[in-house]
């Protein structure tokens, strides 16, 4: 069977299509689970009719995905254990992909069925942590917990605690400021089946649009990253590296690798690597959370850069490389790029000239390995957009009716949406893992408290319980499904 430019057995083709279907299902569920938060306020303030609101939100989610850069997509991939990322076509790699997708889908469907607006981002990150823990436990020579990005886990844990407080307080303060500055009493009363004044209606539509677009731009990329992992693992001939890379870009990459190789050798005088394989092992160790910097790390980067330069010598196109050479090139580019990125974050590139060359090389390497075909963006955009239009109602009812004891007012809806939209923008700018779901839901609660509308404590307890349980539940699901999937794959392949 011929798929994506490669010939596959029936079993391999079926496996590929099933994995892609699961990845798109994750984005479909993400659409009606998360984006319902964006339309709840415009629906319950009668700014837009439900059908119009969800279609409008779906369109802007779609546009957000199509215009995204892909940076978030590969940021998610970087959270995974490095050995699974560079060996995604192995049994463990396949088990990882399925464990991530199935655990995230199961938790999202469960919380959606209960009408609880939980965070899809934290769902996926929890599953990634679970896979990392299970991989360290099942792999020989690994220390338990090695390979898990504990710094990111700490960020997520902090955001779980801080973001609801930020949403609650910021939305409450904004509503109180509105009451002090804008004396139109109608804004602070429950809508009576009619649309708000034109200016507040425009503001609510604008914030709904902003939240929807940002959600598509950010959350849609998570599905892209997972789809690219699947394609790299099953159809590496056409997806391991970007075959559209020009000859000029190849020559620039070679020149920069030679520069970095010389500079890294200066950092590690008297240190010589035994070979390319040893260099790869050294960089893999360094990229693990327990990996520590030493002179061998610099020497390994220099060694790998020389290997990359030799492999590309005389090539006018990456299509000239055979299948195995493309896989090896991707692995080398990934290891060197991530190592340089980690060195930069640790402020280990003291020399300005070295830092400039390192960042330039990283950018050129990432351009070859971290690319997303337009059809992948289109497929994810369509799945997210359709999901937005279909399953929105359960979450919308919770946000609009079950958080406060009174109907959502125009001013409350505008305040909560403005806080959510601003928070997304700030989080994207600073690279913080803040959940829009948490901010908006707690923002609604904050406006209810500020308006003295009363809060439905049973709903708030359920929301908080879902938010607190998301991470540990998905860690467990990810770990259990990874272990189960790995043993199933090994059994049927005869390796066990």
N, C-alpha and C positions, 0 to 999 in steps of 0.2 A: 504494500500500500504506500502511495507517494503522498506525503504531507509535509508542507513547509520546506519544500526543496530537497527532502531526504526520503529514502525508501525505508519502510518499517514493516515489521511483522504485524499480523493482526492484533496480537496481544499488546505490543508496544504502542501501536496507534490507538487502541482502546484506552490504554493507560494514560496517554497524552490527552485525549479528548475528555476523559473523566477528570483529570487534574485541572484542565482549563475550565471545565464546567463548574467545578467546586470553587475555583478562584472567582469566577463571575458571579456565582451564587452568594459568595461572601459580600461582594459589592452590592448585589441586589438587596440582601438583607440589611446591609449598612444603610442603603438608601431609605428604606421605609422605617428603619429604626432611629437613625440619627437626625435625618432632615425634618422629621415631624416636628422637632423643636423649633425649626425656623418658621413653620407655617402656623403654629398654634396661636400665636398672638394676633396675626392678621385675620385668622378665622374667628376667634372669639371676640374680637372687637368689631366684627362685621366690615372690616376694611376690604376684604376680598371674599368672594364665595369659595367654599371648600374646593370645588373642582378647579376653579381658576387658580387658587393659591397653590395647590399641589402641582399643577401643570407648570405654573410660573417657576416654582422652586425647582422642579425637575429640569427645566430648560437651563436655569442658571447653574445647577449642579453639573450638567453636561458641559456647559461652556467652561466651567472651572477646571474640569478634568482635561479638556482639550488644550487649554492654554497653560497647563502646569509644566514646570521645568523638569520634573523627575527627581529632584534633589531629595525630597521626602521619601520617595520610593526606595532609593538605595540607602537612605539613612536607616530605614527599617531593616533592610538586608544586613547592614553593618552590625545590628544588634545580635545577629545569630553567631553561633560558634564558628570560628574561621575555618576549621577543617571541614565543616559541613557545607559552607558556602563554596569553597574551592573544589569540593568533591560532591557537588549536588547531584551528579549522575549516579552516585553509589547507592547501595541499599539504604544506608543511613540518611542520605540526602532525600531520597524519595519518601521515606518514613517521616522525615522532618516536615516536608511540604504538606503531606496529608494531615499530619497531627496539628499543624498550625491552622489549616483551613477548617477542619472538622470541629476542633474545639472552639474556635471563634464563632463559627456558625451556630453551634449548639447553644452557647451562652447567649448570643444575641437573640436567637429565636425564643429561648426561655424567658428572657427579660421582656422581650416584645409581647409575648403571649400574656404575661402578667401586667403589661402596660407600664413597665418601669423603664424610664429613660436612662439606661446605663451607657457607658462610654465604649464605643467600638475600638478606639485606639488603645485603651487600657486592656481590653479583651485580648487584642492581638499581642500586645507587649507581654501580658501575663503568660500567654501560650508560648511565646519565644523563650521566656525565662524557664518555663517548664521543660521545653525541649533541651535547653542548655544544661539543666540539672540532670535530666535523664541521660543525656549523652556523656556527661562526665562520670556518671555512676556506672554506665554499661561499657565504657571504653577502657581498655587496659592502659595502665600507666598514667591515668588522669587522677587528679585530686578532686574530691567531690566539690562541686560548685565552680570548678575551673571552666572558663569559657562563657560564663554568665556576665553580662555587663552590669555589674553591681552599681556603678555610678548612675546609669540610666534607671535602674530599679529604684534607687534612692530619690531621683528626680520625680519619678512617677508617684512614689509614696508621698512625697511632699505635696505634689499637685493634688492628690486625692484629699489631703487635709486642708490645703490652702484655697484651692479654687472655689469650693462652695462658700467659704467665708467671704472671699473677694466678691463673688456674684451677689450674695445676700446683702452685704454692706453697701457695695457700690450702687446697686439698683435702688436700695432703700434711700440712700442719700440723694441720688438723682431725682427720685420722685418727690422727696421733701423740697429740694431746690426748685423743682417745677411748680410746686404748690406755693412757694414763697414768691416766685417771679411771675407766674402766669395765673391770673385770677378767673379764668373761664371755668366755672363750676361743672359744666358738662363733661369736661375732660376727666373728672374724678368720680363720675357716676357710671354705673353699669350701663352698657349700650342697650337701647330698647328697640332692637331689631332694625336699626338704621346705621348707615355708614357714618364715620366721624367727619369732622370738618376737613376740607380739602387738604389743608397744610399738614394736619396730623396724619391723615390718610397717606399722603405722599411720603411722610417720614417713616411710617410703618412699612410701606411697600419697599422703601429704600433699604431699611434695615433687614427686612426679610430677604431681599435680593443679595445684600452683602453677606449675610450669614450663609445663604445657599451657595453662592459662588465660592466663598472661602472654604466651605465644607467640601465641595467638589474638588477644589484645587489641592486641598490638604489630604483629606481622607481617601479620595479616589486614587491617590498615588500608592497607597498601601497595597491595593489590589494589583497595580502595575508591577510593583517590585516582586510580588509573589509569582505573577505570570512570567516575568522574565527569568526567575529562578527555575521555573518549570521548563521553559524553552531552552535555557542553557543546559539543563540536565538531560533533556530528552532529544533535542534537535540542536546540538552544539555546532554543527557544521555551518549553519546560517545565523546563529545567535550568540556564539561565544564572544565574538568581537564584531565591531561594526565594519562590515565589508565595504561600506561607502566611504571609508577613510581615504582621503586623497594622497597622492604621492608626496606632495609638499608637506602634509601633516606627518607622514611617516618619516621623512627626512628630518623634520624639526624634532620629532620624538627621539630619533637616533642621536642627534647632536646634543640634546639635553641629557640623555642617559650617559653619554660619554663625559659630559661636564660633571654631573653628579657622581659618577664613578670615581673620578679623580678627587673630588672634594671629600667623598666619604673615606677614601683611602688615607687622606691627610688626617682624618679624625681618629684613625685606628692604626697608628704606626706599629709595625712589627707583627700585626695580626693578619694571618692569611687563612682563608677558608679552604677546607679540604676539597670542596667541589660544589657544584650548583645545588645538589640535593641537600647538603649540609646547610647551605645558605637559606634554602626554603624552610627547613626545620627551625632554624634560628629565628626567622621572621615570624613564622607561625607561633612560636613560643612567646615572642615579644608582644604579639597582637592579642594574646590571651590576657585576661584581666590580671593574672598573677605574673605575667611576663615583666622582666625588669631590664632596663637599659644597661648595656655594656658595650665595650668596643667591638665585640663581635657583631652587634646589631648594625653598626655603621659599615663594617667590612662586608656583611651579608648584603646590604643594600647595594654597595659597589659591585659585588660579584654578580648579583641579579641584573643590574643595569648593563654590565658587559654582556651577559647572556642574551638579554633582549636586543641589544645592538647587533650582536652576531646573527641572531635569528632573522632580523629584518634587513640585514645587509643585502643590497642589490634588489630588494623587492619594490615593485612599483605599485602593488596593490596587495591587501591582506588576503584577497581571494587566491593568490598564488600559493598560500600556505595550505598544506593538507590538513585533514581533520585533527590529527594528533597535535600538529604544530599549533593549530588555533587554540586547542584546549590548554596546552602548555603556556602559550603566550598570554592567554587570559589570566591564568593562575599567577604568573610572574608579575603582570601588570597590577593585578589586585593586591598582591602581597606588598609590593614596593609602594604603591599609592597609599594603602592604609598605614603602612609603617611611617611614611613621611608625614601623613596627617597626624599620627599620634605623636611623633617627635615635635611637630609644630605646636600641638596642644600642650605638650609638656614643657614648652619653651626651651627645647634642647638645641634648636638651630640658632645659635648665638650670632654667628657671622651673618651680616645682612646679605652678602652676596650668595652664601649657601642657602639661606632662607628663600631668597628670590628664585634661585634655580630650582629648589625643591618644590616650591608651590607651583612654578610653571610646569615642571615635569608631572606633578600630580594632576593638574588640570588636563594636560594632554593625554595622560593615561586614562583618566576618568572618561574623557570624550570617546575613547575606543571601547571601554567595557561597560560604561553606564549610559547606555542609549536605550530609547524606548521607541519601537516602530509605531507609526501613526495608527496602524490597525489595532494595536493593543490599547492605545488611548481611546480610540473610537468604541471598542468593545466594552471597556470599563465604563466609559461615559454613558453608553446606552443602558448597561445593567444598573448603574447608580440612578440614572434618570427615571427608568421604568419603576425601579423599586420605590423611589420617592412618590410616584403617582399612584401606587397600588396599596401599600400597607400602612399608610400614615395614621389611620384613625385611632388606634389604641393608645399610642403615645400622646397624641394631640388631646384626647379626652383627659388623660392624667394631668398634663400640663395646664390645660384650660379650666378644668372643673374640680380636680381633686386635691390641688395643693392648698388653695384658699377656700374659705367658707362662703365667699361671695364671688360674683361674676367678675372676670377680668375687665378692668376699665381701660380706656384709650391710653391714659397716661402711664398706667402700669405696664401695658404691652410695649409702649415706646421705650420706657426706661429699661426694661429687661432686655429688649432687643438691642438697644444702643450699647449696653454693657457687654452683651455677648459679642457683637460685631467688633467692638473696640478691643476686647480681650483676644479674639482670634488674631487681629492684626498685630497686637503687641507680642503675642506668643510666637507668631511666625517670625517677627523681627528679631526676637531674642533667642529663638530656638528652644522655647520652653514647652514641655508636654502638658499643656493645659487643656482640659476637656470642655468643649463648647456645651456639651450636654449638662455637665455639672454646673457650669456658670449660669446658663439660661434657667435651668430648673430652680436653682437656689435664688437666682435673681427674681423670679416670679414670687417665691416665698418672701423675699426681702420686701418687695413692693406691697405684698399683702400685710406684712407686719407694720410697715410704715404707714399704710392707709388704715390700720386698725380694722382690717377686714376679717381677721381671724385666720388661723391655720388649721388644717386637718392633720392632726398629729399622727394618726395611723398611716396616712400616706407618706408623711415625712420620714417616719420610722422605716417604712418599706424601702423608700428611696435610699436612705443612708445605709441600710443593710445591704442593698444591692450594690451600692458603690464600694462598700468596704469588702464585700465578698468577691467582687469581680476579679481582682488580682490573684488572691490565693486559689480561688476556684479554677481559674484558667491556667494557673501554674500546674495544678493537679491534673486537669484535663490534658494539657499539652504533654506533660511527662508520661501519663498513663498511655495516651494514644501513640506517642512516639515509641515507647517500649513495646507496645502491642504490635504496631505496624512494622517495626524493625524485625521482630521475631517472625512475623508472618512472611515478610519478604525473604528473609534468610532461609526459612523453611522451604518455601516453594522454589527458590533458586538452587536448593541443594547445598547451600553453604552451612547449613546447620541440620 
